[in-house]
Amino acid sequence: MGRKIRVLVVDDSALVRSLLTGIINRQHDMACVGTANDPLVARELIRELDPDVLTLDVEMPRMDGIDFLGRLMRLRPMPVVMISTLTERGAEVTLKALELGAVDFVAKPRVGLASGLDELAAQIVDKVRVAAVAQVRRAVAPAGAGAPGVPGAPGAAGGAAPAFLGRLSTEKLICIGASTGGTEAIRKVLLPMPADMPGICITQHMPPGFTTSFAARLNGLCQITVKEAVNAERILPGHAYIAPGGTQFHLARSGANYVAVVDDGPPVNRHKPSVAVLFQSAATVLGPNALGIMLTGMGSDGAAAMRQMKDAGSYNYVQDEASCIVFGMPREAIAHGAADEVLPLGQIAPALIARLRAETGRGHHRI
């Protein structure tokens, strides 16, 4: 047996602290080394106990979880799993926590902890294990609203992005899959995208109640329009569509158009939404008109399906290990031979845009 994962639980509820301590201590590979009822106590315990992973409640007295997380990730970066609430406010705060560097989050059941304890326990231990091996970086101030793009990026300040001429932006579709660490990775991929990009379809592992806020947050930052996918809607250029949490999202043809299919299909690879569902439909429906992107995430969801996309003619980008929070899904995609290019996160959007522009310049169209 290797060394156990040392976990510090920070929550203002004595009941929640007790429940989380019990869940963690029942695992053969982890131990709760301490609990704190507020961030000021937690700060001292972090110094004293040197935990591997922190679970952190979003809303607490004296200093809220977000303020504490921001300071922690600047001064002593460490893996943090947020304990969130299934409310609109909870979703907004949780997305801010992920932006600040939290590895992942667990949503408390709406109707109280006791009713959903088994499911909550399974999620917590899975995410603590992932957090323990995640690559955590010192927090950097994210790009704010009103400043989309990055210096020198298409559409960034300093000049309008050249248009994608011809029919390419309506023929091609971009499909993105991500899990742990993916909310920030997706933001960094979408920010440089000019407004006339081909349609973008995204599956990020996320529970119901959070994807609406995630889409709205991205829509306020990006030049393209970002929204949750709606069943039977046409996939339009200049738009990104995010799989709603708790559904499956795939693609279909309707005449000359691509349309979204959002349904209550069963979990695939334990996920709903599943990257495999989107990517398999891309292989079947899009063929060589697809461009695939696999970003940070634990596990292997979508890796085999991305190889199916490549076999059908897609060109695929995979995030490299050094820039991933968790190199699980990208590693598996590479192992399946699905990658055409393996790139640092910051180079994926520029490479894809350059490829599209080159195809436009050649007057190359496939349908």
Summary of the structure (lengths in Angstrom):
residues: 367
radius of gyration: 20.7
end to end distance: 55.1
largest distance: 64.8
contacts: 1335
relative contact order: 0.10
helix: 38%
strand: 22%
